[in-house]
């Protein structure tokens, strides 16, 4: 998953309270229900950060999965 997709998921969570709640209860299922395909590593990270408040969840995802490659803008 690209950093752009991570940002799409986080933007959706910030705008849609139903998705945000679902993301915190079952992050993998919520993301996949929206059509996002996650790798095993991404699923692990989503589950790891799901139980913490949304701000920290977003920050953790971006730190672990969301950094753009150095050659992308």
MARRO-896988 format. One record per residue (C-alpha): residue in one letter; x, y, z. Coordinates in pm, whole numbers, always signed. Example, Ala and Ser with C-alpha at 12.3 -4.5 7.8 and 13.67 -1.06 7.14 Angstrom:
! residues 2
<'A'; <+1230; -450; +780>>
<'S'; <+1367; -106; +714>>
//
This chain:
! residues 73
<'X'; <+0; +0; +0>>
<'X'; <+133; +340; -86>>
<'X'; <+161; +634; +149>>
<'X'; <-113; +798; -60>>
<'X'; <-353; +516; +24>>
<'X'; <-266; +541; +394>>
<'X'; <-348; +911; +373>>
<'X'; <-679; +829; +200>>
<'X'; <-772; +593; +483>>
<'X'; <-680; +851; +746>>
<'X'; <-867; +1128; +562>>
<'X'; <-1176; +910; +542>>
<'X'; <-1147; +835; +914>>
<'X'; <-1127; +1205; +994>>
<'X'; <-1435; +1286; +785>>
<'X'; <-1658; +984; +844>>
<'X'; <-1739; +908; +1209>>
<'X'; <-1893; +571; +1122>>
<'X'; <-1578; +461; +938>>
<'X'; <-1363; +603; +1218>>
<'X'; <-1550; +399; +1480>>
<'X'; <-1532; +87; +1264>>
<'X'; <-1161; +144; +1206>>
<'X'; <-1094; +150; +1579>>
<'X'; <-1310; -156; +1652>>
<'X'; <-1183; -367; +1362>>
<'X'; <-926; -181; +1154>>
<'X'; <-855; -450; +898>>
<'X'; <-1220; -530; +834>>
<'X'; <-1310; -160; +816>>
<'X'; <-1034; -80; +566>>
<'X'; <-1111; -384; +353>>
<'X'; <-1485; -302; +358>>
<'X'; <-1393; +30; +194>>
<'X'; <-1203; -156; -79>>
<'X'; <-851; -111; +55>>
<'X'; <-633; -420; +19>>
<'X'; <-381; -464; +299>>
<'X'; <-64; -670; +309>>
<'X'; <+6; -893; +610>>
<'X'; <+248; -631; +746>>
<'X'; <-11; -355; +706>>
<'X'; <-274; -569; +882>>
<'X'; <-33; -622; +1170>>
<'X'; <+35; -249; +1204>>
<'X'; <-334; -160; +1178>>
<'X'; <-416; -405; +1456>>
<'X'; <-125; -285; +1669>>
<'X'; <-245; +77; +1667>>
<'X'; <-623; +23; +1661>>
<'X'; <-680; +34; +2036>>
<'X'; <-524; +377; +2087>>
<'X'; <-692; +716; +2026>>
<'X'; <-739; +820; +1664>>
<'X'; <-466; +1085; +1663>>
<'X'; <-207; +837; +1787>>
<'X'; <-348; +570; +1553>>
<'X'; <-298; +804; +1255>>
<'X'; <+48; +903; +1369>>
<'X'; <+149; +539; +1419>>
<'X'; <+24; +435; +1077>>
<'X'; <+205; +720; +908>>
<'X'; <+527; +645; +1095>>
<'X'; <+514; +271; +1022>>
<'X'; <+357; +265; +675>>
<'X'; <+305; +611; +538>>
<'X'; <+641; +758; +458>>
<'X'; <+674; +835; +89>>
<'X'; <+982; +701; -88>>
<'X'; <+1264; +949; -111>>
<'X'; <+1228; +978; -489>>
<'X'; <+855; +1066; -474>>
<'X'; <+714; +1410; -410>>
//
